[in-house]
């Protein structure tokens, strides 16, 4: 899209025409406390300088051997995915308001919905949301509307901290409280017994992350049965790749989870410095009228010909804002198209192979790393394709030393989990890693720790009951 700058004379002419003294006057109704203030941006660059900077940044992508996960994952994307998604009829397609002119786009979204409903084991899927974290916030709003009496929601402590912040930001101003349940300091999961303190209390839902932020698998069946026995809905937060081998949320416990959400990035979207990604959502049929965003339906016309159209559009664009289920005005159509192509190419067996290979690589990585003196795995429960290790030197120092060798060794959990004492690293290995990659990581980590072993020893700390979660 062309960028057409306005000169200072242009701005003054427009301001004079509307009777405003400055651009700031256009925003005087926004309280000062809600403004961002100074953004402390670097000096502006011209087109040539920006192009060079972007080329330098892009060139860095191939330099790193990446073992970071924590919500965004490096998977192999078949070349056909973006060759097809980048075609003009997909790449430039607009929101399908006019069904008669958008049958291709609508059918693609319908196929996507069918795939996601099958993957999650639930009845219906929407045509995507902005990202996984905002999808979870929308699921909380769904559960509260359906419950009618409670404005409190429980969440396992292993729910991604950033997602917790997003949910609180979106629902907090609506008087909805998010209450977290402590995790087991040995296993890294939430034990059903720890929920006993909340029995008999009025909660709209329980949020279960599977796997959780530590990569640990939760006792999803037991948690689901407990929550539904207390009259709560169950919101499943899932990694779509893991569903290639793990039980679908719709099969959890005796009745299955009520809503499933997650981040769709693993399904064909590159890391891309944080986006664009897309959030997915599926739910039981009984909640479909509470579902936000778009839903594409299949129907027949007067002549009996199959067609596709948007349906159940309970958004503020179509009804009174106070009656809308959401203010979501669009969906991540291009990312969803890529995901549909990705899932079509892999199929159920292919996705299962990706998931199994990712788990196997992480398991081998953990075995290699924990064979190094001073490195241990922190939690005992099974994991998917991420795990937490502890190192004797401070995690930040270890990761910086690894980065100097071209290895992004994982995520320092110190900011999210200060109770871990600054020695915990979340590591991830997907199907993209070879045995040589794993060995390279282990060799450099062993050398780094051995070099620092002459210094004062550090005691590995485990989580305690005073966790901020």
Secondary structure, DSSP 8 states (H G I E B T S, - for coil): -------HHHHHHHHHHHT-SSSGGGGTTS-GGGS-----------HHHHHHHHHHHHHHGGG-EE---TT-------HHHHHHHTSHHHHT-----SGGG-HHHHHHHHHHHHHHHHHHT-SEE-S-BS-HHHHHHHHHHHHHHHH-S--EEEEETTS-HHHHHHHHHHHGGGT-EEEEE---TTTSS--GGGGGGGTTS--SEEEEEES-TTSB---HHHHHHHHHHTT-EEEEEE-GGGGGTS--GGGSTTT--SEEEEEGGGTT---GGG-S--EEEEE-GGGGGG--S-EEEEEE-TTS-EEEEEE---BTTTS-GGG-SB------HHHHHHHHHHHHHHHHHHHHHHHHHHHHHHHHHHHHHHTSTTEEE---S-BSSEEEEEESS-HHHHHHHHHTTTEE--EETTTT-GGGTT-EEEEE--TT--HHHHHHHHHHHHHHHHHHTTS---------TT---
